[in-house]
Amino acid sequence: MKRFLCLLQQDVRFFVFLELVLMVFRVVFLFLFRGQLGVVPTGEVWYALFLGLRISLKTTALLASLSFLLATLTGTFRPSWPAAKVRLAVNGLILSVLTFLFMVRIPYYGIFHETFSMMLVNGLKDDAAAILDTAVREYDLFPRLAGVILLAAALVFLWKKLQSLPCRAPRRHLRAWTAAVLCLLPVFAIFCRFGGAFRSDDGVHWESASRTPSKLLNEAVLDDGQALYRVYVTHKRASQRALRPIPVSELRRAIAVLGGKQDAKTLDEAFTRVKQDGPALRRPRHVVVLLGENYALWPLLPEYRAMGLARTGEFLERDGAPIYHFLANGNGTMTSLNGFLTGLPDIGLYVNYTMGQKDGVSGFGIGAVLKRLGYRTQFWYGGLRSWQDIGTFTRREGFDEFHCADEFPGLGESSSWGVADGPFLKAVLASMKKDTEDTFYFILTTSNHPPFAFDVDGQGFPRDKVAQRLAPSIPTDKKTLDQLGHIWYADDVMGKFIRAAQSQDPSTLFVVTGDHAERFDFSRDVSLWAKSGIPCFFYGDGIGKDLFAAGTAGSHLQIAPTLAELLLPPGGTYESLLPPLTRSRRAFNHRLYLEDGRIGEQKDLQDAAFRQFIEAARTVAVWRATKGSRIE
């Protein structure tokens, strides 16, 4: 009993030490990103730290239990057990891992504005070599690793000193002390399990930790262990939801909610739409969809326009048909691209690895739609074909040709993610000049992506002028200006490409949008429009500014049916899960919704009918992704 009480004291010491370490990490994190706090009452900061202290009880108790099991319990019944060495090894490993996670958290939050998220899961399927190269060139991987080693060594050294302090076991009433400890241990475990409470409703859970008005403070509440647990649970729920069995009756109800043909034998039949009215555009020989890497809305918002980062966007707004109430299908390139290629909303499955292998081409995808309109379909990607199985996937989903940076080794500057947009788009332009038949080009660019290492100054980026016109929410450091330079460069060469392609073929119809936003590190909290909005422009011969009504809202999934409506004669048919943009006043994606000119998170959506519509679309998407088009 004396040995047990002495060993248990070491567990208590480590519990307190680890709780303090996590709190210090939390404070340092807030200090590093203090520019994003804005005007937040001091009380809110203290409240977030208090919530963090409570939720970290979960992490600390779980991690401290490892040495309790491996050192304390074993050492209690086996006097010869090297409990001190085992404890030092286990706790040293814990401190090293937590230090590594904290050092990773800093650049991760800078990119994704979350303390670990589902993008981690996406990263496991991404191009490992490109990620490593980006980490080295843009995020100081090796200096950070050196920092991890030094900081972890310091923490382990400090813990070793604390562990070597003598234990103070009671000399009398050992049985009473032991009995009291054994009774209190489960009570304390329950208190930690619920985050500083004895029942779930009173505790702090990662799902209920967002209790302040500041996104930064809410993310600071979660320690890295809880943030990783959030990723695990979210991914598990998404997978279970996507793979759940769906009765045919539920599918048919979902089809009815979406306005499809409820008694159809296939989903393709259920969502075959007929163009009712309106003349078709004069058929263009080329149709081009430009999906710009991180081509976000915020540079076009009034408070940022003076910086001049999106002159092409301004030109397309002036001479084309813009939509600014627009959402990407996902929060990453592949999740958004999956929406284009399959015509399905994001459901948490990596359909680029599964769809089209057994059940054929999705009739909702943009490649299939344009192919049915009589176009030869080509997919052009500024990166490598090995990324996310993109070469194989595009061919499975209705594209006749796939071209990427692998084919153009002499195009000039390149990064770990692909060639520079300028020479890449010139290669596309050369291909368009040689076409002998009507062709659809889907173009995915890569330059506006870390490591932001292209020579944008050599391409004319007006660095000094932009620096003088920075909006208050834009950081002023060189790294941010380099990123702004890539935003400017991607927009600039896109404009040059559009003008050159139009001069070659005046009939060309263009659609320009972005794959996602949410990658720019503002110095303070900004609106959801600035964080997550993307623009969409239709431009070309016959496209007027009155193409879309003032209240139009949409998403990536609605570009293909809009093209079909523009190009088909009355009575022509096409397949689409969602309506075209010409008849759309609300939209949704994996997390957000647009309705009545507002943007918000779906968890806050009050419109029950709209919520039912979103769930119906996801139900159909799950069926199509897992079972194919046939309804049986």
C-alpha positions in Angstrom: 0.0 0.0 0.0 2.9 2.4 0.8 4.4 1.6 -2.6 1.1 2.2 -4.3 0.6 5.6 -2.7 4.2 6.7 -3.5 3.9 5.6 -7.2 0.4 7.3 -7.4 2.0 10.6 -6.3 4.1 10.5 -9.5 0.9 10.1 -11.6 -0.6 13.1 -9.8 2.5 15.2 -10.4 2.5 14.3 -14.1 -1.2 15.0 -14.4 -0.7 18.5 -13.0 2.5 19.0 -15.1 0.8 18.0 -18.3 -2.2 20.2 -17.6 0.1 23.1 -17.2 2.0 22.3 -20.4 -1.2 22.2 -22.4 -2.3 25.5 -20.9 1.1 27.1 -21.8 0.7 25.8 -25.3 -2.8 27.3 -25.4 -1.5 30.7 -24.2 1.4 30.7 -26.7 -1.0 29.8 -29.5 -3.3 32.8 -28.7 -0.2 35.1 -28.5 1.0 34.0 -31.9 -2.4 34.7 -33.5 -3.4 37.6 -31.3 -3.9 39.7 -34.4 -7.0 37.7 -35.2 -8.7 38.4 -31.8 -9.8 41.9 -32.8 -11.8 43.7 -30.1 -12.6 40.9 -27.6 -13.3 41.6 -24.0 -10.6 40.3 -21.6 -13.3 38.3 -19.8 -13.9 36.2 -23.0 -10.2 35.3 -23.1 -10.2 34.2 -19.5 -13.4 32.3 -20.2 -11.8 30.5 -23.1 -8.8 29.6 -21.0 -11.0 28.2 -18.3 -12.9 26.1 -20.8 -9.6 24.9 -22.2 -8.5 24.0 -18.7 -11.6 21.9 -18.2 -11.6 20.1 -21.6 -7.9 19.3 -21.2 -8.8 17.3 -18.1 -10.0 14.7 -20.6 -6.7 14.6 -22.5 -4.5 14.8 -19.4 -6.4 12.0 -17.6 -6.2 9.7 -20.6 -2.5 10.3 -21.1 -1.6 10.1 -17.4 -3.5 6.8 -17.2 -0.9 5.2 -19.4 1.9 5.5 -16.8 -0.6 4.7 -14.1 -1.3 1.3 -15.8 2.2 0.6 -16.9 4.2 1.9 -14.0 2.0 2.4 -10.9 -0.2 -0.7 -11.0 2.5 -3.0 -12.2 5.1 -1.6 -9.8 2.7 -1.9 -6.9 2.5 -5.7 -7.2 6.0 -6.3 -8.6 8.6 -4.6 -6.5 11.3 -5.5 -9.0 9.5 -3.7 -11.8 11.5 -0.6 -13.1 8.6 1.7 -12.6 10.7 4.9 -12.7 12.3 4.0 -16.0 9.0 2.9 -17.5 7.3 6.1 -16.3 10.0 8.3 -17.7 9.9 6.6 -21.1 6.1 6.7 -21.4 5.7 10.3 -20.2 8.7 11.4 -22.2 7.0 10.0 -25.3 3.8 11.7 -24.5 5.5 15.1 -24.0 7.4 14.7 -27.3 4.3 13.8 -29.3 2.3 16.7 -27.8 5.2 19.1 -28.5 5.3 17.9 -32.1 1.5 18.4 -32.5 1.8 21.9 -31.0 4.5 22.8 -33.5 2.3 21.4 -36.4 -0.8 23.2 -35.1 0.8 26.7 -35.7 1.2 26.5 -39.5 -1.9 24.3 -39.8 -4.1 26.9 -38.2 -2.4 29.5 -40.4 -3.6 27.6 -43.5 -6.9 26.1 -42.5 -8.0 28.4 -39.6 -8.8 25.3 -37.5 -6.8 23.4 -34.9 -6.7 20.2 -37.0 -9.7 19.3 -39.2 -10.9 16.9 -41.9 -8.2 18.2 -44.2 -5.9 15.9 -42.2 -7.8 12.9 -43.6 -7.6 14.4 -47.1 -3.9 14.9 -46.7 -3.4 11.1 -46.1 -4.5 10.6 -49.7 -2.7 13.5 -51.1 0.7 13.7 -52.9 3.1 13.0 -50.0 6.2 14.3 -51.9 4.5 17.6 -52.7 3.3 18.0 -49.1 6.8 17.3 -47.9 8.4 19.7 -50.3 5.8 22.4 -49.4 6.5 21.9 -45.7 10.2 22.3 -46.3 10.1 25.3 -48.6 7.1 27.2 -47.1 6.7 26.1 -43.5 10.3 25.7 -42.3 10.0 22.0 -41.6 13.5 21.3 -40.5 13.8 24.4 -38.1 10.4 23.4 -36.7 11.6 19.8 -36.2 14.7 21.2 -34.4 12.4 23.3 -32.3 10.4 20.2 -31.5 13.5 18.3 -30.4 14.8 21.1 -28.2 11.4 21.9 -26.6 10.6 18.2 -26.0 14.0 17.7 -24.5 13.5 20.6 -22.2 10.1 19.3 -21.1 11.3 15.8 -20.6 14.3 17.1 -18.6 12.0 19.2 -16.4 9.7 16.2 -15.9 12.7 14.0 -15.0 13.6 16.5 -12.2 10.0 16.5 -10.9 9.8 12.7 -11.0 13.0 12.5 -8.9 11.5 14.4 -6.0 11.0 12.2 -3.0 7.6 10.8 -2.3 5.8 11.5 0.9 3.8 8.4 1.9 1.8 8.4 5.1 3.3 6.4 8.0 0.1 5.6 9.7 -3.4 4.6 8.7 -2.2 3.2 5.4 -5.3 1.1 4.9 -7.6 4.1 5.4 -5.5 6.3 3.0 -5.5 3.5 0.4 -9.2 2.9 0.7 -9.9 6.7 0.4 -7.7 6.9 -2.7 -9.3 3.9 -4.3 -12.8 5.5 -3.7 -11.8 8.9 -5.0 -10.0 7.6 -8.2 -13.2 6.6 -10.1 -14.9 9.8 -8.9 -12.0 11.9 -10.2 -12.0 9.9 -13.4 -15.6 10.7 -14.0 -14.9 14.4 -13.3 -12.2 14.4 -15.9 -14.2 12.3 -18.4 -16.9 15.0 -18.6 -14.5 17.9 -18.7 -14.8 19.2 -15.2 -18.2 17.9 -14.3 -20.1 14.8 -13.2 -22.4 14.5 -16.2 -22.3 15.3 -19.9 -24.7 18.2 -19.8 -22.6 20.2 -17.3 -19.2 19.4 -18.9 -17.1 20.7 -21.8 -17.1 18.5 -24.9 -15.4 19.4 -28.2 -18.8 19.8 -29.8 -20.0 22.3 -27.2 -16.6 24.1 -26.7 -17.4 27.0 -29.0 -18.9 29.3 -26.4 -17.2 32.7 -27.3 -17.8 35.0 -30.2 -14.2 34.6 -31.4 -13.3 31.7 -33.8 -9.7 31.9 -32.5 -10.7 31.6 -28.9 -13.0 28.7 -29.7 -10.2 26.9 -31.4 -7.8 27.7 -28.6 -10.1 25.9 -26.2 -9.3 22.6 -27.8 -5.9 21.1 -27.0 -4.3 19.1 -29.8 -5.5 15.8 -28.4 -9.1 17.0 -28.4 -8.7 18.5 -31.9 -7.5 15.1 -33.2 -10.4 13.4 -31.5 -12.7 15.9 -33.3 -11.2 14.8 -36.6 -11.6 11.1 -35.7 -15.2 11.4 -34.6 -16.2 13.7 -37.6 -14.6 11.3 -40.1 -16.2 8.3 -38.4 -19.6 10.0 -38.5 -19.3 11.0 -42.1 -18.3 7.5 -43.1 -21.1 5.9 -41.2 -23.6 8.4 -42.6 -22.3 7.8 -46.1 -22.3 4.1 -45.8 -25.5 3.6 -44.0 -28.2 1.4 -45.6 -30.8 3.5 -47.5 -34.2 1.9 -48.2 -35.6 2.4 -51.7 -38.6 4.1 -50.2 -36.3 6.7 -48.5 -34.5 7.2 -51.8 -37.7 7.8 -53.7 -38.9 10.3 -51.1 -35.6 12.2 -51.5 -36.0 12.2 -55.3 -39.5 13.7 -54.8 -38.1 16.4 -52.5 -35.6 17.4 -55.1 -38.2 17.5 -57.8 -37.2 14.4 -59.6 -39.3 11.6 -61.2 -40.2 9.5 -58.2 -41.1 6.3 -60.1 -38.0 6.3 -62.3 -35.9 3.1 -62.6 -32.5 4.9 -62.5 -31.2 8.2 -61.0 -30.2 9.3 -64.4 -33.9 9.0 -65.5 -35.2 10.5 -62.3 -33.2 13.7 -62.8 -33.4 14.1 -66.6 -34.4 17.7 -67.1 -36.0 19.4 -70.1 -35.2 22.9 -71.2 -38.5 24.6 -71.2 -38.0 28.0 -72.8 -35.5 30.6 -74.0 -33.4 30.6 -77.1 -30.0 28.8 -77.1 -26.8 30.7 -77.5 -25.1 30.6 -80.8 -23.2 27.3 -80.4 -19.6 28.1 -79.4 -16.8 26.0 -80.8 -15.0 26.1 -77.5 -16.5 25.9 -74.0 -14.0 26.6 -71.2 -14.4 26.1 -67.5 -11.5 27.7 -65.5 -11.3 26.3 -62.0 -8.7 28.6 -60.3 -6.7 27.3 -57.3 -7.9 29.3 -54.3 -9.7 31.8 -56.5 -11.6 33.4 -53.7 -14.2 36.2 -53.5 -12.6 38.3 -50.9 -10.2 40.3 -53.3 -13.4 41.5 -55.1 -15.2 42.7 -51.9 -15.3 46.5 -51.5 -12.9 46.7 -48.6 -10.2 44.9 -50.6 -10.6 46.1 -54.2 -8.2 49.0 -53.9 -5.4 46.5 -53.6 -5.9 45.5 -57.3 -5.5 41.8 -56.9 -8.4 40.7 -59.2 -8.4 42.9 -62.3 -9.5 39.9 -64.3 -12.4 39.4 -61.9 -13.3 43.1 -62.3 -13.2 42.8 -66.1 -15.4 39.7 -66.0 -17.8 41.4 -63.7 -18.1 44.4 -66.0 -18.4 42.5 -69.3 -19.9 39.2 -68.3 -22.5 37.7 -65.9 -21.2 37.5 -62.3 -22.5 35.6 -59.4 -21.1 36.5 -56.0 -23.4 34.4 -53.8 -21.6 31.2 -54.7 -20.1 28.3 -52.8 -17.5 25.7 -53.6 -18.6 22.1 -53.3 -15.9 21.3 -50.7 -13.2 22.9 -48.6 -10.4 21.4 -50.7 -9.4 21.0 -54.3 -10.4 17.4 -54.6 -13.7 17.6 -52.8 -14.7 20.5 -55.0 -13.4 18.7 -58.1 -15.4 15.6 -57.2 -18.5 17.7 -57.3 -17.8 18.9 -60.8 -16.9 15.4 -62.1 -19.8 13.5 -60.5 -22.4 16.2 -60.1 -22.9 15.1 -56.5 -22.5 17.1 -53.2 -19.7 16.2 -50.9 -20.7 13.3 -48.6 -17.3 12.6 -46.9 -16.3 9.7 -49.3 -13.4 9.8 -51.7 -15.4 9.1 -54.8 -12.4 9.8 -57.0 -11.1 6.4 -56.0 -14.4 4.4 -56.3 -17.0 5.9 -58.7 -17.1 4.9 -62.3 -15.2 1.6 -61.8 -18.3 -0.6 -61.9 -21.4 1.6 -62.4 -20.4 3.7 -65.4 -20.2 7.5 -65.8 -22.3 9.7 -63.6 -24.7 11.5 -65.9 -24.7 14.5 -63.6 -21.0 15.2 -64.0 -19.8 18.1 -66.2 -17.8 15.9 -68.5 -20.8 13.7 -69.2 -23.1 16.7 -69.7 -20.9 18.4 -72.2 -20.2 15.2 -74.0 -23.9 14.7 -74.5 -24.0 18.2 -75.9 -21.7 17.1 -78.7 -18.3 18.4 -77.4 -15.0 16.5 -77.3 -14.1 16.8 -73.6 -10.6 17.6 -72.4 -9.3 18.0 -68.8 -6.2 20.1 -68.3 -4.4 20.1 -64.9 -1.4 22.2 -64.0 -0.1 19.5 -61.6 0.9 15.8 -61.8 -1.4 13.0 -62.9 -0.4 10.9 -59.8 -2.3 13.4 -57.5 -5.5 11.9 -56.1 -5.7 9.5 -59.1 -6.9 12.4 -61.1 -5.9 11.2 -64.5 -7.8 7.9 -64.2 -10.8 9.5 -62.5 -11.4 12.2 -65.1 -11.4 9.6 -67.8 -13.8 7.4 -65.9 -16.2 10.4 -65.5 -16.7 11.3 -69.2 -13.5 13.1 -70.4 -12.0 12.0 -73.7 -8.6 13.4 -72.9 -6.5 14.2 -69.9 -3.4 16.5 -70.0 -1.2 17.6 -67.1 2.2 19.1 -66.3 3.9 15.7 -66.8 3.5 16.2 -70.5 5.2 19.6 -70.5 8.6 19.4 -68.8 10.0 22.5 -70.5 7.3 25.0 -69.5 9.5 27.0 -67.2 9.0 27.6 -63.5 7.4 24.9 -61.4 6.7 24.1 -57.8 6.0 21.0 -55.9 2.4 21.2 -57.0 2.8 21.9 -60.7 3.9 24.4 -63.4 3.3 28.1 -63.3 -0.2 29.1 -64.6 1.2 31.4 -67.3 3.1 28.9 -69.4 0.5 26.2 -68.6 -2.3 28.3 -70.0 -0.2 29.1 -73.0 0.0 25.3 -73.7 -3.8 25.0 -73.4 -4.1 27.9 -75.8 -1.9 26.2 -78.3 -4.0 23.1 -78.1 -7.2 25.1 -78.6 -5.7 26.6 -81.8 -5.3 23.1 -83.3 -8.8 21.8 -82.6 -10.7 20.5 -85.5 -14.0 19.8 -83.6 -16.1 21.4 -81.0 -14.2 21.0 -77.7 -14.9 21.5 -74.0 -11.9 22.4 -71.9 -12.0 21.9 -68.1 -8.8 23.7 -66.7 -7.6 23.3 -63.1 -4.7 25.7 -62.2 -2.2 25.3 -59.4 0.0 28.5 -58.9 -2.0 30.1 -56.1 -0.9 27.4 -53.7 1.9 27.0 -51.1 4.9 27.2 -51.2 4.2 30.5 -53.1 7.6 30.4 -54.6 7.1 31.7 -58.1 8.9 34.9 -59.2 5.7 37.0 -59.3 7.7 40.2 -59.1 9.4 39.3 -62.4 5.9 38.9 -63.8 5.0 42.5 -62.9 3.4 42.2 -59.4 3.2 45.8 -58.1 4.4 44.8 -54.6 5.0 48.3 -53.3 1.7 49.6 -54.6 -0.2 46.7 -53.0 1.7 47.1 -49.7 0.6 50.7 -49.6 -3.1 49.8 -50.1 -3.4 46.9 -47.7 -6.7 46.6 -46.0 -6.6 46.7 -42.1 -7.4 42.9 -41.9 -4.4 42.0 -44.1 -1.0 41.2 -42.4 1.9 43.3 -43.5 4.7 40.7 -43.4 6.7 39.6 -46.5 5.2 36.1 -46.5 1.7 37.6 -46.8 2.8 39.9 -49.6 4.3 36.9 -51.4 0.9 35.1 -51.2 -0.9 38.3 -52.4 1.5 38.3 -55.3 0.4 34.8 -56.3 -3.2 35.8 -56.0 -2.5 38.7 -58.4 -0.4 36.5 -60.7 -3.1 33.7 -61.0 -5.7 36.3 -61.8 -3.5 38.2 -64.2 -2.5 35.3 -66.4 -6.1 34.0 -66.4 -7.2 37.3 -67.9 -4.5 37.1 -70.5 -5.5 33.6 -71.4 -9.2 34.6 -71.7 -8.4 37.5 -74.0 -6.1 35.5 -76.2 -8.5 32.5 -76.5 -11.3 34.9 -77.4 -9.2 36.6 -80.1 -8.5 33.1 -81.5 -12.1 32.1 -81.4 -14.6 34.9 -80.6 -17.4 32.3 -80.0 -15.7 30.8 -76.9 -17.9 30.6 -73.8 -16.0 30.9 -70.5 -16.9 30.0 -66.9 -14.5 31.1 -64.3 -14.7 30.2 -60.6 -12.5 28.9 -57.7 -12.0 25.5 -56.2 -12.3 26.9 -52.6 -11.5 29.8 -50.4 -10.6 29.6 -46.7 -6.8 29.5 -47.3 -5.8 33.1 -46.7 -4.5 34.0 -43.3 -6.3 37.3 -42.3 -4.9 39.2 -39.3 -8.3 39.3 -37.6 -11.7 37.6 -37.8 -13.5 38.5 -41.1 -17.0 37.7 -42.5 -18.0 34.3 -43.8 -18.2 35.9 -47.2 -14.5 36.8 -47.0 -13.5 33.5 -45.5 -15.5 31.1 -47.7 -17.1 32.9 -50.7 -16.0 32.3 -54.2 -17.0 34.2 -57.4 -18.5 32.6 -60.6 -18.4 34.4 -63.9 -20.0 33.5 -67.2 -18.4 35.4 -70.1 -18.6 35.2 -73.9 -20.5 36.0 -77.0 -24.2 36.4 -76.1 -23.7 36.5 -72.4 -25.3 39.6 -70.9 -25.2 41.0 -67.4 -28.9 40.2 -67.1 -28.3 36.5 -67.4 -28.7 36.0 -63.7 -31.2 37.7 -61.4 -30.1 39.8 -58.5 -30.9 37.2 -56.0 -29.2 34.3 -57.7 -27.2 31.9 -55.5 -25.5 28.7 -56.4 -22.7 26.2 -56.2 -20.3 24.2 -58.3 -22.9 21.6 -59.0 -25.1 24.0 -60.9 -22.5 25.1 -63.5 -23.1 22.0 -65.8 -26.9 22.3 -65.9 -26.5 26.1 -66.6 -24.3 25.3 -69.6 -26.9 22.8 -70.8 -29.7 25.4 -70.5 -27.6 27.9 -72.4 -26.6 25.6 -75.2 -29.6 23.4 -75.7 -32.6 24.3 -77.8 -36.1 24.3 -76.1 -37.1 20.6 -75.5 -33.5 19.5 -75.2 -32.7 17.2 -72.2 -29.8 16.9 -69.8 -29.2 15.3 -66.4 -28.6 17.2 -63.2 -29.3 16.7 -59.5 -29.7 20.4 -58.8 -31.4 23.2 -60.9 -29.4 25.5 -63.2 -28.2 28.9 -61.8 -30.9 30.7 -63.9 -33.5 29.2 -61.5 -31.6 29.1 -58.2 -31.9 31.4 -55.2 -30.3 29.2 -52.6 -27.3 26.9 -52.3 -25.4 24.7 -50.0 -22.1 22.8 -49.7 -20.5 20.5 -47.1 -20.9 23.1 -44.3 -22.5 26.3 -45.4 -25.8 27.5 -46.9 -26.9 30.6 -48.9 -30.5 31.8 -48.7 -32.1 35.2 -49.1 -28.7 36.9 -49.6 -27.4 35.4 -46.3 -24.5 33.0 -45.7 -24.4 30.8 -42.6 -23.5 27.4 -41.2 -26.0 24.6 -41.8 -26.1 23.9 -38.1 -27.8 27.3 -37.7 -30.2 26.9 -40.6 -33.8 27.5 -39.5 -35.6 26.8 -42.8 -36.9 23.2 -42.3 -37.8 22.8 -46.0 -34.3 23.8 -47.1 -32.7 21.5 -44.6 -34.9 18.7 -45.9 -33.8 19.6 -49.5 -30.1 19.4 -48.4 -30.5 16.0 -46.7 -32.4 14.7 -49.8 -29.5 15.7 -52.1 -27.0 13.9 -49.8 -29.2 10.8 -49.7 -29.2 10.6 -53.5 -25.5 11.2 -53.5 -24.8 8.4 -51.1 -26.9 6.0 -53.2 -25.3 7.1 -56.4 -21.7 6.8 -55.0 -22.2 3.5 -53.3 -24.8 1.6 -55.4 -24.8 3.3 -58.8 -27.7 4.8 -60.8 -30.1 1.9 -60.8 -32.9 2.0 -58.2 -33.7 -1.4 -56.8 
